[in-house]
Amino acid sequence: MEKLPKSKNPIGYTKVELQAILKELKIKYSIFSKAFGINTCSLNEKGETLYYHCDVERALWIIGNKLLGRHRMWD
């Protein structure tokens, strides 16, 4: 994976989308979740959690994926 896929919702990834990304990257959800930490999320019209793009990038960076991850000063 050269870059993160575009999410269906412009705000962020659903858990299903996030799990597909993690599966492709061979990252366990528990490891991602620890790196993700306690962050705000949003909900879509179906009530599904949306993980903000910037927070997903930050968690990937913390895990060590410097290609897809990105350091954010505000986190």
Secondary structure, DSSP 8 states (H G I E B T S, - for coil): --S----SSSSEE-HHHHHHHHHHHT--HHHHHHHH-S---EE-TTS-EEEEHHHHHHHHHHHT-TTT----TT-
